[in-house]
Amino acid sequence: MSLRDAVEAILPEWDRWYPSLFDAAADLGVIRARVCPPGSLLLSRRHAAIRDEAVRAFYERWSIAGDPEAPAP
């Protein structure tokens, strides 16, 4: 069931009362916000594992010796 279908099942003429589908869904309780720590919102932290894997693959592909995390001299 799509978000629009769920909202229309609860309030068929939602578009007469709400400016957007998102506002209607939030007010009707179809969707809810989740509280999370602010640090988890940083893309650098969320994608750190993917970045590390890409760096390792780069080092393997080009046969670079040494620690991929070590700074360049």
C-alpha positions as CSV (number, residue, x, y, z in Angstrom):
1,M,0.0,0.0,0.0
2,S,1.4,3.4,-1.0
3,L,1.5,6.4,1.3
4,R,-1.2,8.1,-0.7
5,D,-3.5,5.0,-0.4
6,A,-2.9,4.8,3.4
7,V,-3.8,8.5,3.9
8,E,-6.8,8.3,1.6
9,A,-8.1,5.2,3.5
10,I,-8.1,7.3,6.7
11,L,-9.2,10.7,5.2
12,P,-10.5,10.5,1.6
13,E,-10.5,14.2,1.0
14,W,-7.1,14.9,2.7
15,D,-6.1,17.3,-0.1
16,R,-8.8,19.8,0.9
17,W,-7.3,20.1,4.4
18,Y,-3.5,19.6,3.9
19,P,-1.1,21.3,1.6
20,S,0.9,18.1,1.0
21,L,0.6,14.4,1.3
22,F,3.5,14.4,3.8
23,D,1.8,16.8,6.2
24,A,-1.4,14.7,6.1
25,A,0.4,11.5,6.7
26,A,2.3,13.0,9.6
27,D,-0.8,14.4,11.3
28,L,-2.8,11.2,10.7
29,G,0.0,9.1,12.2
30,V,0.8,7.1,9.1
31,I,4.4,8.1,9.3
32,R,6.4,9.0,12.4
33,A,9.7,10.7,13.0
34,R,12.6,8.7,14.5
35,V,14.9,10.3,17.0
36,C,18.6,9.6,16.4
37,P,21.9,11.0,17.6
38,P,23.0,14.0,15.6
39,G,26.4,12.3,14.9
40,S,24.7,9.5,12.9
41,L,23.4,12.1,10.4
42,L,26.9,12.9,9.1
43,L,27.4,11.2,5.8
44,S,31.1,10.8,6.6
45,R,30.2,8.5,9.5
46,R,27.3,6.8,7.8
47,H,29.4,5.8,4.8
48,A,32.8,5.3,6.5
49,A,32.7,1.5,5.9
50,I,31.9,1.9,2.2
51,R,34.8,4.4,1.9
52,D,37.2,2.1,3.7
53,E,36.2,-0.8,1.4
54,A,36.8,1.4,-1.6
55,V,40.3,2.5,-0.4
56,R,41.2,-1.1,0.3
57,A,40.1,-2.1,-3.2
58,F,42.1,0.7,-4.7
59,Y,45.2,-0.4,-2.9
60,E,44.7,-4.0,-4.0
61,R,44.0,-3.1,-7.6
62,W,47.1,-0.9,-8.0
63,S,49.3,-3.2,-5.8
64,I,50.2,-0.4,-3.4
65,A,52.1,-1.6,-0.4
66,G,51.6,-0.2,3.1
67,D,48.7,0.8,5.3
68,P,45.9,2.5,3.4
69,E,45.1,4.6,6.4
70,A,48.7,5.8,6.9
71,P,49.2,9.4,5.8
72,A,51.4,10.1,2.8
73,P,55.0,11.2,3.6
